[in-house]
């Protein structure tokens, strides 16, 4: 992922996805409903996996980054709530950004997502600028970028 890609797309993502202005919280009180390992976003109606990675003993996150196909497979077999899970699109993933959280993040609501990682997180959106690559969002800076599907990154499933 190049810094040039991040800079160009950071600006276009903000306008294309209507990201809220700096200083506003993207997650006002009452936006999320936490229920048995899931987070319901009342604004977008999306249901998110609460943990980004499976937990190790003691509840601490066990960092288990996966290549894109591994992340897609993980989401496909996820059984939380008996729902059909998948990787989110870049637009869906961007709805989780809380711009009131300064870098180095994680730039997500820490109550709804207590094990959130300030790292690049896969989306299911293929890159048109770099054929063969897939988009993701860097939650340390809330900027999009793309990478080779063989690289290991974080993932968060959505329904």
PyMOL commands that set and color helices and strands:
alter all, ss='L'
color gray80, all
select helices_A, chain A and resi 3-16+57-59+68-77+80-82+90-94
alter helices_A, ss='H'
color red, helices_A
select strands_A, chain A and resi 32-35+38-41+47-49+86-87+120-126+133-138+143-148+157-158
alter strands_A, ss='S'
color yellow, strands_A
deselect
rebuild
show_as cartoon
